[in-house]
Structures are given as C-alpha cells and as structure tokens.
Amino acid sequence: MEKTPESAYFCISSGKIKDYYSMIGKKGYLFRGFFFSLLALAFLGGCRPDERRRIPDVSDIDADISIRRFEQELFSLDSNRMEAGLDTLEKAYPEFAPVFFAQVLGTLPTDTAFYKGFITHPSVRHLYDTCQVLYANMEDTEAEFEQAFRFFRYYFPSEPMPTVTTFLSEFSVAAFVYGKNDLAVGLDFFLGETFPYRQIAPSNPVFSDYLIRTFNRAHLVPKTIQALIDGLAGPPPGGRLLDIMVHNGKKLYALDLLLPYTPDSIKLEVTGPQVQWLEDNELEMWAYFLKEELLYSSNWQDIRKLVDYSPHSPGMPPEAPGRTANWVGWQIVKAYVKRHPDITLQELFALQDAQALLDESKYKPRR
C-alpha cells in the first residue's frame, strides 16, 4: 500500500499542527474523591496478564541497511549549478525526492533560486552543520533500525523491508512513511533537549517542554518506527474514546514487539516516574473513564488529551501524563492477546470492533 507523509504517525508540521491547547471541559481532580464511590471495581482487579513473553530469536534474519543521507547530498550541491544538481538528486532518489520537494518543502525543484537560497541561507546552513556534528556517524542508529527491522520481518513476513533516508526541512516534518514502507527521518527534530528549540517559535506548541525532551537521539528510532506502524494500522475504526484508545493500544503493542528492549518511557514518550504513575493507577484511570462517561464519548474536546499529545490528562493529578487512555488501551490489547495467543499483528490490526475486543479480553484493571 502506498503511504504518504499525511499517513505518518509522527509527522509534525510547524505550519499545520493541531492546536494542542484547545479548550477542554474541566472536570477537576476527581481522583481524590471518586475512587471510594467505585470501590466495587476493586473486585474486578487481580493480576494483569503475564507480561513475561518470549522474545523471538531473530538473529538469523537479514536486515542489513545503509541509511541514505539525502541532506548531505542536497547541501553538497554546487550553488552555481543548481539545475543540474537537483536533476541528479531526483534521479538518485526517484521516490523520496518528489515527496521532499513537493510535500515537505512545498516547492518544485524547477525553482532553482529557492533551493539555492535554502542551502546557502546562514541559519539553515548552521542547522545543517549542527546535524552533521551530532550525526556524523550513524552506525549505532543503523544497528537500532536493523534490530527493529528483523523483528518487523518476523512479525510482518509479507511486508517489504523498510529503508531509511535522512533529511533536513527546517523543522517542518519529523518523520514519515512514503513508497512501500520507506522511512524518512528529519534530523532537525532530534538534536537534543539542549538545542534552543524554544527560540525558533516560542508560541508554537510543537516546541513545548514536554515534547522537546523527546527530541533526541534516543527517541529517533522509536518515533520513526511509530510512523511505520501507523501506516500499517490505518485510522481508528470510530471516533469514540474506546475506539481510539484500543486502536492506539494495538499500535503500542506492535511497537513493543518491534522494540522489545526499548524502555517503556521511550516508547510512550513520557518520563520514568510517569510510567510508574500509569502502572500504579490503572484501576483509578479505568474507573475515571467510566464515572465520567468518557468511554463511549465521541466529543473530541472531552477526550483529545487522553489520546493525543498533551502534557497532562484532564481530571487527573498533575503527575499523570497526557494520553493516559492509550496506555489503558495497550493493557486491554495485551489482555486480549493473552487469550488469543496465536493472533498475528495483521489480524489484530484487522479487528475493527473495539467493544468486541474489550469484551473478549476480559480486561481487569490492576488494583
């Protein structure tokens, strides 16, 4: 299936980003009082499904890759021979170049003056130099991708093996999927927490502190693999919180299989203490969704921060990260797979009825 940047999971555009701070109905910190009124839920508790799983041996799967450095070739062009240079670049990258020129930068390569200005502008050139200093050697990143791709081939044997191409877009896009599982990585979104992202556009929520802390090398491979999984999983089957959280739970389950040695804090893009909070408050989160009648709500204003990027989850203590419903959805999916151990990821993604999956999972939040 052909995939475009619009289908990517982690595709941040500084010009088209959603308003991360749209108003949302205030429900207060109900965690302090409602738990005792729902004490009966405790009897639904008990042990979560056994999370100890066998990690398959994929050492014999061939996944050797070589990251293609598109940004190096673009910025190495002779500015006095841009037309010939861009033509050569298009031939060397027949699938990626058209996407980069037309959709990422939004300017066709026939506009040689634009691209001459782009690669010679002092601020862009400084950004490029910074990327080259931090990513002069990407052997460790290649090794991470290769390990993930071995698991990808194991779980998706009929899918084309992904490729990886790096680029620089001056903070337009972080990562996307194009062609047939081909991955593109915007290195300028992975320059580390100390890079002055805030100074670029102080009012742009893309550069909020809770997001900036993940703009580093440790998150590069997981965020890119997220984009790959998002393209394979497709959109949620419905707009209710249950539909979205189970769908996102499937994607987290797949990410965990492809990156079994990556810490949950990296995969979830939260801090270690926030992961601990999620694990300690599973029953309370589930009870909150039920009490506030959110599980079957399709009011995006009420549920957005529970499933979409946000520093916090409304109605929960300040220790709670955003997207708490996705984590609960992940636990539901794990409970379902525990009862259906032979299901493949392709079959899991094909399940469209979130209610049926929940029912069959016999999900019981941990006390």
Steps between C-alpha positions, in 0.01 A plus 500: 500500500637839407550732795545875509622742768139567594464139617797514734453464874774740599474775244525845657458803280575839647244653266217250522519363851183449698435742784639305794347745741139518383257542785373188667223447755631517853407210721735566791729257673237238558762239587492632856138419565334267255702186569319402816161542333616244243657259744314214336741528208771367725345157480565511128869537573748224543809423305548642153583251226850361531717761331799270479506393141740313285706732285565313176851438377532710185878487468480296180276754323686718254430869555818676398426859409694809408341830599489728198601857585289710265577820691874452443455468126260795484726734695806385303356626170691766312288813549610620157367185331175445687293382204741218414553415864130475582443289191771258612348490849156415361648211303689371805186517717214430256240432771614723784600815308153575357345466847766718660488774240123517444358405840763567766641827370209571268715626213576314179868456408446712192518798738878492514519843662304373801727202551813704453373732770401206720841331505697826529288690753717552813243372752415192294866435436569522874217254562650264244845529660348420841335188359828388348688547826245301699438240231840474334492131582169314502627145542326464836174623349538261207546216748180602681306511174641165391389334824152652467480389137589143594201495732297673229581224252417238767157647575422633151662242269307612191576872536788663308807564712517871590773737389620812687581841354596808702423859407479852637191716458554790741252355751217411264474122544655256747440162338271346241437194285498510120513246219482144635604520866778746421583718800617861501654664806533875553821528700422856604234361736755286686772743605463454876322676784772766526448618143319840513172375351302747711668794328383388157132570561423566869123491449497180293378207716723265297785642706339447841732372770334159532551441127849649477627253761440225242677676212817297543693207361344249741156568355600509132451132418186448715325807355587389147377146564181655637444658160548162334248335733251780452505445126438128546226543759301762312252738664282416803173321413291760682507824694410382849764501770480120511562474125801731509662368819475136388633592156793688654546212742547268202770729366678511835480122514660478155765757593584293806547190285727679253700672775495247786816634664399868492379644834129574524579862584655538154220319319234699685698827477458571871730504803587201715291629795203549265527137387495400866195718559316326216582160643395604851169658394356263240181429695448868579536601136255236384253599772534865400416427136189312612383752760538796266328303220797557272547147368224533241533874449591629156529861615855579387525794737442270797723211394779657295763531773437140604613369160690782329821684591453701819713568809225379733168314506200709609332399824808317623777601740790705360723192515295339224638538146285570199360215288417288805220324309751367248691326778178344629419397144838327484413300812166400346675379185754303702214335691333412169819352352551300818169326424577476126872414495506390136367826357737679262556876496330516161194327645509722807506814287210363295271479804268798467258447789658654810208395719531137393875510564441646846236239581714210381806630684328458838706804595537554873696810603767435756429636847 
